[in-house]
Amino acid sequence: MRRFGARLSMFAVGLAVASLYLFAAVILVRLFAVALDGATDLATTAAVLGLTTVVVGYLSYRFGTARTLAGLDAVELDPERAPALFRRLDDLCDAMGVERPRVLVASLGAPNAFTLGSGRRGVIVVDRSLFGVLDRDEFEAVLAHELAHLASYDSLLKTLAYSAVQTVTGLVFVCTLPLTLVLVGLARGIAWARGRPVGWTDNPFDRVRRRLFDGVGLLLFLLVVALFAHSRRREFAADDRAARITGNPLALARGLQRLDVAEDRWLLSSLTVRGPDDHPVTRWLSTHPPTEERVERLVRRAENQRRRRSPRTRP
């Protein structure tokens, strides 16, 4: 009789636990229904959500850029101290149709350069040692690569894309939360009713929950992979435009190789990344293509230019 009473108590607790989770799920569904009823239509809701994503992304971009600059011990390079560099920079800006960015010199820990901002608010940050690592043509090619990012608003677009991924993540979480509560409630309730509350994860409902989480995780992983793939394509595009504007693809190729060697002990870089030793998943999650691949493309471009310029001999 005592054993029957204990089993009955466990069943009652299990029923209460399941009911509590189900009640929370119903409340969430009702709240979602009220929110959707209050919306004018689906298109308007989507437009508001998209506009909010863009605004949040833009604010993150503006404040993130300012925060990064504030955290750098950087000094703005005076055009009077490097007139030749700024003359060439002005020529590159005219060719690309962008305003001259500010050039900041900082100690980044390794020869490197990166761009902040875009358009009229562009900033190029270079490491102090970069002047000693690259020759004049290589340095010019690196500047052209960074200007290509400014001209294409790559930094802004990348920040907006990250904001969009965060929005999708939040929507997926909100939409799956009621179903997750139902599955967890049933799994815990059945575990209590069986007298094994600790083993609630060994339950068909919890296995369904884990499959749901795996599916959501896969979706978000694919979004991130697509985002990084786009970033790698933008690096190729910046290489191509820099090579076209300077007319010297090999200079950029040599510069990338020099930076790759100089940054051998530094894992993070704006211009170069680890190449052949990376795991495929690591490459998928890299914002930059392998240096070897970029160099090969630039070398092929230089060979094509040379063939086009060489006079054709008649047989």
N, C-alpha and C positions, 0 to 999 in steps of 0.2 A: 504493500500500500504506500509506504514511504517512497519507494522507487517510482511508483506511478505518479505520485504528487510532484516529485522532482522533474519527471519528464513533462508533466503538464505545465509546470512553471517555466521550463526551458522553452516549451512551445509558445507559451504566452509572451515571453520575452522576444522570441523570434518574430512573432506576429507584430508586436509593438515596434520592433526595429524596422521591419519591412514597411510597415504602415507609415512610420516617420519619414523614411526616404521617399516613399511614393507620394506622400503629402507634399514634401518639398519639391518634387518633380512637377506635380500638378500646379503648385503655386507659380513655379517658373514658367510653365506653359501658359498659364492664364496671364501672367505679366507680359509675355511675348505677344499674346493675342491682343491685349489692350494696346500695346505699343504699335502693333501693325494696324489696328483699327483707327488709331489716332493719326496715322500717316495718311497723306493725301492719296498717293498711289505708289506702286512699287518703283516706278521710274523716278519719282521725286525723291523717294527714300534713298535709292541708289545714287542719285545725283548729290544729295546732301552728304552721304557717306563718302563719296569720292572727293567732294570739295573739302571735307574735313581732313581726309587723308593728305591731300595736297597742301593744305594750310599747315598741318602739323609737321609734314615733311619739310616744308620750306622754313618754318621756324627752327626746326632741328638743324637744318643746313646752316642757317644764318648764325644761330647761337653756337653751334658746334664749331664753325669756322673761327668765330671770335674766341671761343674757349681754347682752341688749339693754338692760335697765335699767341694768346696770353700765356700759355704754358711753355712757349719756346723762348729760350734766351737768345733771341735773334736781333740782329742789327740791320736796318735797311741800308742797302748799298747805294751810295751817292753816285749819281751819273758822272760827276766831275772826277771821281776817283777811278772810274773805269769807262772812259769815253768810247773806246773802241768797242767794248762789249755792248754798250747801250746803243751805239750806232747800228750795230748788226741786229740787236734786239728790235730796234725801230723798223728796220727793213723787214724782218720776219713778221712783225705785227701788221705792217702795211700789206704784206703778201697774204696774210691770213684774215685780214679784216677785223682785227681785235685791237682794243686800246692797250697801250703799254702797261703791263702789270708791275706792281711793286716787286722788287727783288730783295729778299731777305737772306742774310747769311747767318747760319747757326751751326752749333756743334751737335751733330746728329748721331755721333758715334761711329759713323762709317761714311765713305763717299756716297752721296745719295742726293736726289732732288725730288721734290714733289710739288703738286699744285694745290692751292686752296682757293675757293671761290670760283668765279667764272665771269665771262663778259667784262663789264666795267669795273668789277670789284676783284679782279684776279690778283693772286699773289703767288710768286714762285719762291720756294724756299730751297736753298742749296747748302750743302755742307761745306765747311771751310776747306776741307781737304780735297774737294772736287776740283778745285783750280789746279792742284798739282797732279792729279791722276789723269785728267783728260787734256788732250791738246786742243788747239783752237777750233779745228773743224769738229771734233767730237763734242766739245762743249756746246758749240752752236747747234749741233744735231739734237742734243739733249734738250736745249732750250726750245727748239722747234717742236719736239715731242710734247713738252709740257704746254706750249702755246696751242697745240692742236687740241688738247683736253679743254683748255679754256674756251677756244672757239666753238667747241661742240657742247659746251655746258655739261660735260660728263660728270663733274662732281655733284651738281644739282640733280641731274637725272638719277644718279646712283642713290642719292639720299632719298629721293621720292620713291624709288623702287623699293628700298628698304622699308619705308613707311607703308607702302602698299602690302608688302609681305606681313608686316606686323598687324595691319588691319585684317587681312585674311586669316591670320592666326587667331586673332580675337574673335572673329565671326565663327570660325570653326569650333572654337572652345565653347562659345555661348550656345551654338546650335546643338552640340553634342552633350552639353551638360545635363539636360533632363534625362536623356537616355542613359547616361552614365550613372546618375542617381538611382534610376530604376534597377539597373543591373546590379549595382553595389548593394542596394537595399534587399533585393531578392536573394543575393548570395549570402549576405550576412544573416538575413532572417532564417533561411533554410539551415545555415550552420548552427544557429542557436537552437532551432527546433530539433535538430539532430543531436544536440548536446555536445557539439564540437565547435564552439565559437571561434577558436583560434584557427581552425582549418577552413575558414570561409573562402580562401583563395583556391582551394581544391574543389571547385564547383563549376558546373557548366555555364552558369550566368557570368561568373568572373572570367572564365575563358573567353566568352563573347566580348566582355569588356576589354580584355587585353587585345583581342583581335581588332576591336574598334580603335584602340589607342595606336596599334601598329599601323592601321590604315591611315589615321590622321597624321602620324609621324612620317609615313612615307610621302603623303601629299606635301607636307611642309618641307621635307627634304628635297623633293623634286623642284619645288618653288625656289629654294635656296640655290640648288644646282643650276637652274635656269638663270637666276640672277647673276651668279658668278660666271656662267658661260657668256652672258652678255658683257660683263666687265672685261673678260679676256678678248672678246671681239673688239671692244673699244680700244684696247691696247694695240691690237693689230692695226686698227684704223688710224690711231695716232702715229704709229710707226710709218705707215704708208704716206700719210700727209706730210710728216716731217721729211721723209725721203724725197717726196715730190717737190716740196718748197725749197729745200737746200740743194736738190739735185745731186746729193752725195749719200746714197744709201749705205755705203761701206763705212762712212764716218760714224753713223749711228750704230752699225753692227760692231765696230771696234769699241765704241763707248760702252755698249751693253756688256761686251766681254770683259772689258777692264773693270767695270763695276761688279760684275759677277765674281771675278777673282778677288777683288778688294774686299768684298762683303762675305767672304767664305765663312767667316765666324759669326756672321750676323744673320739671323733667320728671317727678319722682317725687312722688306725693302719696297719702296714705291716703284722702282723701275725694273727690278729683277727679282726672280724667285728661284727656288731650288728646282733643278731640272730632272736629269735622268734617274736620280735615286728615289724620287717620290713614288709613293704608292698611288695607284690609279684614283682611289677615293680622295687622296690629298690633292691631286691635280684637279679633280672636279670641284673641290672646295677652295681653289686658289683663284684670286682675283687677277693674276697675271699669268700669261702663258710661260712655258719654259724658255729660258734664254736661248737655248740651242735652236728651238723652233723659230724664234723671232730672227735670230741671226741668219738662219738658212733662207728665210723669206727675203730678207734684205739683200743677201748675196745674189739670189736669183733675180731680184729686181735690178741690181747693178749689172748683171750679165745681160739681161734683156735690153737695158739702156745702151750698153756697149755695142750689142749687135745692131740695134736700130741706127746708131750713129756711124758705124763702120760702113764705108762705101762698098757697094756691091760690085764684085768683079765679074766681067763678062767672060764666058767660056771662049 
